[in-house]
Amino acid sequence: MNDFWQENKRLVTFAGGGLLLFLIGILIVDGLYGTETRTKERSVARSASELRQVRYQGADRDQAEAENGALLDALEALSERAVFQPRPEFSLEGGSAQNASQRYVLELERVRLMLGTLAGRKRISLPQGLDLEMVATNSVDTLERHLAALDLLERALTLAIEYDVKQIRRIRVQLDSAFISRRGTGPIEETTVEIEAISTPASITDWLQATQTLAQGQVLPIRKVEARLAAAKFDELRASVTFSAVRLHLSDELAERVGERSTAQGRLD
């Protein structure tokens, strides 16, 4: 050993010093970061233990499926009540652009003639041509929306004539601004039909109540009502009523799931 020491004492000294510095470094690092490291390790071990445990049972899955089904049913019911469903004669499913344009012109003339006849019998004033111009477009989508608005307008004016609304001053149809700009309508698209009428408060009230019943097969959703006394006639109201023809644009996946659920429910019924 003495001979080894005499020959290698410098090497041994350097090695021992290096080992001592290494141990001191470990102690310093442990002092600075050891507590935090051990805390993280315990947290990881605890999380791993929790993940190995069964957190959800079959009953939880059944409850989630039941809640999801209830939400889909609610969505379907609300969609049916909110969405305006044009009658078959105002539908353009599967039609070409030329046929769509011809259909719109024919239906517009028919509605003008029919409402003009009904109003004439009761001496009720309607705007010239119902304030509607020919739609100068070959876009099937645009014509489809104008036809739906025409359907809504016919229903609303038929009820107005039935409940003796004296005068229809103005009619305005407006497509959804997002549809017109082609920037994308989002989940809800709305075409509005504004009707300005003058009549007694009783007839205006009866007319609006009638639009909210199922007598016409569907409620006519009202977006806004503005009413004030007619000029120089304290027994008459000037009412501006904005009806809304709503379209819903659900995601393909959601629409498919609602459709599948409706089909399954129909089979059960």
C-alpha positions as CSV (number, residue, x, y, z in Angstrom):
1,M,0.0,0.0,0.0
2,N,2.9,2.3,0.9
3,D,4.5,1.7,-2.5
4,F,1.1,2.2,-4.2
5,W,0.6,5.5,-2.3
6,Q,4.1,6.8,-3.1
7,E,3.6,6.0,-6.8
8,N,0.0,7.2,-7.2
9,K,-0.7,9.6,-4.4
10,R,-1.4,12.5,-6.8
11,L,-3.9,10.4,-8.8
12,V,-5.6,9.2,-5.6
13,T,-5.7,12.8,-4.3
14,F,-7.4,14.1,-7.5
15,A,-9.9,11.2,-7.5
16,G,-10.8,11.7,-3.9
17,G,-11.2,15.4,-4.4
18,G,-13.4,14.8,-7.4
19,L,-15.6,12.3,-5.5
20,L,-15.8,14.8,-2.6
21,L,-16.9,17.6,-4.9
22,F,-19.5,15.2,-6.6
23,L,-21.0,14.4,-3.2
24,I,-21.1,18.0,-2.2
25,G,-22.8,18.9,-5.5
26,I,-25.5,16.2,-4.9
27,L,-26.2,17.6,-1.5
28,I,-26.5,21.1,-2.9
29,V,-28.9,20.0,-5.7
30,D,-30.9,17.9,-3.3
31,G,-31.2,20.9,-0.9
32,L,-32.3,23.2,-3.7
33,Y,-34.6,20.9,-5.7
34,G,-35.1,17.7,-3.8
35,T,-38.3,18.7,-2.0
36,E,-40.0,19.9,-5.1
37,T,-38.9,16.8,-7.0
38,R,-40.2,14.5,-4.3
39,T,-43.5,16.4,-4.2
40,K,-43.9,16.0,-8.0
41,E,-43.1,12.3,-7.8
42,R,-45.7,11.7,-5.1
43,S,-48.2,13.6,-7.2
44,V,-47.4,11.5,-10.2
45,A,-47.7,8.3,-8.2
46,R,-51.0,9.4,-6.7
47,S,-52.4,10.2,-10.1
48,A,-51.3,6.9,-11.5
49,S,-52.9,5.1,-8.6
50,E,-56.2,7.0,-9.2
51,L,-56.1,6.2,-12.9
52,R,-55.9,2.5,-12.2
53,Q,-59.1,2.8,-10.2
54,V,-62.5,2.4,-11.9
55,R,-64.1,5.9,-11.7
56,Y,-67.3,5.3,-13.7
57,Q,-69.7,2.4,-13.5
58,G,-72.2,1.1,-16.0
59,A,-74.9,3.1,-14.3
60,D,-72.9,6.3,-15.0
61,R,-72.8,5.4,-18.7
62,D,-76.5,4.7,-18.8
63,Q,-77.2,8.0,-17.1
64,A,-75.1,9.9,-19.6
65,E,-76.8,8.2,-22.5
66,A,-80.2,9.0,-21.0
67,E,-79.2,12.7,-20.6
68,N,-77.9,12.8,-24.1
69,G,-81.1,11.3,-25.5
70,A,-83.2,13.8,-23.6
71,L,-81.1,16.6,-25.0
72,L,-81.5,15.3,-28.5
73,D,-85.3,15.0,-28.0
74,A,-85.4,18.6,-26.7
75,L,-83.4,19.8,-29.7
76,E,-85.7,18.0,-32.1
77,A,-88.8,19.4,-30.4
78,L,-87.5,22.9,-30.3
79,S,-86.3,22.7,-33.9
80,E,-89.8,21.6,-35.1
81,R,-91.4,24.5,-33.3
82,A,-88.8,27.1,-34.4
83,V,-88.2,26.2,-38.0
84,F,-90.7,27.5,-40.6
85,Q,-92.0,24.7,-42.7
86,P,-93.2,25.9,-46.1
87,R,-96.2,24.1,-47.6
88,P,-95.6,21.8,-50.6
89,E,-96.6,24.3,-53.2
90,F,-94.0,26.7,-51.8
91,S,-91.2,24.1,-51.8
92,L,-88.5,23.7,-54.4
93,E,-86.9,20.4,-53.5
94,G,-85.2,18.9,-56.5
95,G,-86.1,21.7,-58.9
96,S,-83.9,23.3,-61.5
97,A,-83.1,27.0,-61.6
98,Q,-85.5,27.6,-64.5
99,N,-88.3,25.6,-62.8
100,A,-87.6,27.5,-59.5
101,S,-88.0,30.9,-61.2
102,Q,-91.2,29.8,-62.9
103,R,-92.6,28.4,-59.7
104,Y,-91.9,31.6,-57.9
105,V,-93.6,33.8,-60.5
106,L,-96.7,31.5,-60.7
107,E,-97.0,31.4,-56.9
108,L,-96.6,35.1,-56.5
109,E,-99.3,35.8,-59.1
110,R,-101.6,33.2,-57.5
111,V,-101.1,34.7,-54.0
112,R,-101.7,38.3,-55.3
113,L,-104.9,37.3,-57.0
114,M,-106.2,35.2,-54.1
115,L,-105.5,37.8,-51.4
116,G,-106.8,40.6,-53.6
117,T,-110.1,38.7,-54.0
118,L,-110.4,38.1,-50.3
119,A,-109.5,41.7,-49.4
120,G,-111.9,43.1,-52.0
121,R,-114.8,41.2,-50.5
122,K,-114.2,42.9,-47.2
123,R,-113.1,46.2,-48.6
124,I,-109.7,45.8,-47.0
125,S,-106.8,47.8,-48.6
126,L,-103.7,46.0,-49.7
127,P,-100.5,47.5,-51.2
128,Q,-100.2,47.4,-54.9
129,G,-98.8,44.0,-55.9
130,L,-98.3,43.3,-52.2
131,D,-95.1,45.5,-52.4
132,L,-93.3,42.4,-53.9
133,E,-91.2,42.6,-57.0
134,M,-90.1,39.8,-59.2
135,V,-86.9,38.3,-57.9
136,A,-84.3,38.7,-60.6
137,T,-82.1,35.7,-60.0
138,N,-81.7,32.1,-61.0
139,S,-80.3,31.1,-57.6
140,V,-82.4,28.2,-56.3
141,D,-81.4,28.9,-52.8
142,T,-82.5,32.5,-53.0
143,L,-85.8,31.7,-54.7
144,E,-86.4,29.0,-52.1
145,R,-86.2,31.6,-49.3
146,H,-88.4,34.0,-51.2
147,L,-91.0,31.3,-51.7
148,A,-90.9,30.5,-47.9
149,A,-91.4,34.2,-47.2
150,L,-94.3,34.3,-49.6
151,D,-95.9,31.3,-47.9
152,L,-95.6,33.1,-44.5
153,L,-96.9,36.3,-46.0
154,E,-100.0,34.5,-47.4
155,R,-100.8,32.9,-44.1
156,A,-100.4,36.1,-42.2
157,L,-102.4,38.2,-44.6
158,T,-105.2,35.6,-44.8
159,L,-105.6,35.8,-41.1
160,A,-105.4,39.7,-41.2
161,I,-108.3,39.7,-43.7
162,E,-110.2,37.1,-41.7
163,Y,-110.0,39.3,-38.5
164,D,-111.0,42.5,-40.4
165,V,-107.7,44.4,-40.3
166,K,-108.7,47.5,-42.2
167,Q,-105.6,48.4,-44.1
168,I,-102.2,46.9,-44.9
169,R,-99.9,49.8,-45.6
170,R,-96.6,48.3,-46.3
171,I,-94.9,44.8,-46.8
172,R,-91.2,44.2,-46.7
173,V,-89.4,40.9,-47.1
174,Q,-85.7,40.7,-46.1
175,L,-83.4,37.8,-46.4
176,D,-80.8,37.1,-43.7
177,S,-78.0,39.6,-44.2
178,A,-75.4,36.8,-43.7
179,F,-77.0,34.8,-46.5
180,I,-77.0,37.8,-48.8
181,S,-73.3,38.5,-48.1
182,R,-72.4,34.8,-48.6
183,R,-70.2,35.0,-45.4
184,G,-72.0,32.0,-43.8
185,T,-75.3,32.2,-41.9
186,G,-74.2,30.2,-38.8
187,P,-76.6,27.8,-37.0
188,I,-79.6,30.1,-37.3
189,E,-80.8,31.8,-40.5
190,E,-83.7,34.2,-40.5
191,T,-85.9,35.6,-43.3
192,T,-88.1,38.4,-42.0
193,V,-91.5,39.5,-43.3
194,E,-92.6,42.9,-42.0
195,I,-96.2,43.9,-42.3
196,E,-97.5,47.4,-41.4
197,A,-101.2,47.5,-40.7
198,I,-103.8,50.0,-39.5
199,S,-107.0,48.9,-37.7
200,T,-108.8,48.9,-34.4
201,P,-106.9,47.6,-31.4
202,A,-109.3,44.7,-31.1
203,S,-108.8,43.5,-34.7
204,I,-105.0,43.9,-34.5
205,T,-105.0,41.9,-31.2
206,D,-107.2,39.2,-32.6
207,W,-105.0,38.9,-35.7
208,L,-101.8,38.6,-33.7
209,Q,-103.3,36.0,-31.4
210,A,-104.5,34.0,-34.4
211,T,-101.0,33.9,-35.9
212,Q,-99.8,32.2,-32.7
213,T,-102.2,29.3,-32.9
214,L,-102.0,26.1,-34.9
215,A,-105.1,26.9,-37.0
216,Q,-102.9,27.5,-40.0
217,G,-101.0,24.3,-39.3
218,Q,-98.0,26.2,-37.8
219,V,-97.4,29.1,-35.5
220,L,-96.1,32.1,-37.3
221,P,-93.2,33.3,-35.2
222,I,-93.2,37.0,-34.4
223,R,-89.8,38.7,-34.0
224,K,-91.0,42.2,-33.2
225,V,-94.2,44.3,-32.8
226,E,-94.3,48.1,-32.8
227,A,-97.7,49.8,-32.3
228,R,-98.8,53.4,-31.9
229,L,-102.0,55.4,-32.3
230,A,-102.8,56.2,-35.9
231,A,-102.6,59.9,-36.8
232,A,-105.8,61.8,-36.0
233,K,-107.6,58.6,-35.2
234,F,-107.6,57.6,-31.5
235,D,-109.6,54.4,-32.1
236,E,-107.0,52.9,-34.5
237,L,-103.6,51.5,-34.2
238,R,-100.7,51.6,-36.7
239,A,-98.9,48.3,-36.0
240,S,-95.6,47.1,-37.6
241,V,-95.3,43.3,-37.1
242,T,-92.2,41.5,-38.1
243,F,-92.6,37.8,-38.7
244,S,-89.7,35.4,-38.9
245,A,-89.1,32.4,-41.1
246,V,-86.3,30.5,-39.4
247,R,-83.9,27.9,-40.8
248,L,-81.5,25.9,-38.7
249,H,-78.2,24.7,-39.9
250,L,-77.1,22.0,-37.6
251,S,-73.7,20.2,-37.9
252,D,-73.9,17.1,-40.1
253,E,-73.2,14.9,-37.2
254,L,-75.8,16.4,-35.0
255,A,-78.4,16.5,-37.7
256,E,-77.7,12.8,-38.5
257,R,-78.1,11.8,-34.8
258,V,-81.4,13.8,-34.5
259,G,-82.6,12.1,-37.7
260,E,-81.7,8.7,-36.6
261,R,-83.4,9.2,-33.2
262,S,-86.6,10.5,-35.0
263,T,-86.6,7.4,-37.3
264,A,-86.1,5.0,-34.3
265,Q,-88.9,6.8,-32.4
266,G,-91.2,6.5,-35.4
267,R,-90.6,2.8,-35.6
268,L,-91.5,2.4,-31.9
269,D,-94.6,4.5,-32.3
